[in-house]
Amino acid sequence: MILHADVNSAYVSWERVFRPDLEGRPCVVLSNNDGMVVASSKEAKALGLDLGKPWFELRPHADRLGVTALSSNYELYGDMSRRTMNPRMLQ
């Protein structure tokens, strides 16, 4: 069996589980050392804040655009990924 699961903007979605205040707001998750955007919410994508954009270029505009930037939390994303792909949940 092959299964493809696509979690829309996974890192942002998983951050919103614990930060419901971010729902409906433009939000980006940044790479290690906050270098660049590695995940964007649909609201951030609508503003043109796509993957790979360097944070130093976006930062001066973040307040004006209402963008929340989060440092990546790979331990959280690994845990949430395991929960998403839990075989018991897929039955």
Long-range contacts (C-beta under 8 A, 24 or more apart in sequence): 3-90, 5-84, 5-85, 7-84, 8-42, 9-39, 9-40, 9-41, 9-42, 10-39, 10-77, 10-80, 10-81, 11-38, 11-39, 11-72, 11-77, 12-39, 12-40, 12-41, 12-44, 14-76, 14-77, 14-80, 15-70, 15-73, 15-76, 17-80, 18-76, 22-68, 25-66, 25-68, 26-65, 26-66, 26-67, 26-68, 27-67, 27-68, 27-69, 27-70, 28-58, 28-67, 28-68, 28-69, 28-70, 29-69, 29-70, 29-71, 29-72, 30-55, 30-69, 30-70, 30-71, 30-72, 31-72, 32-72, 34-69, 34-71, 38-72
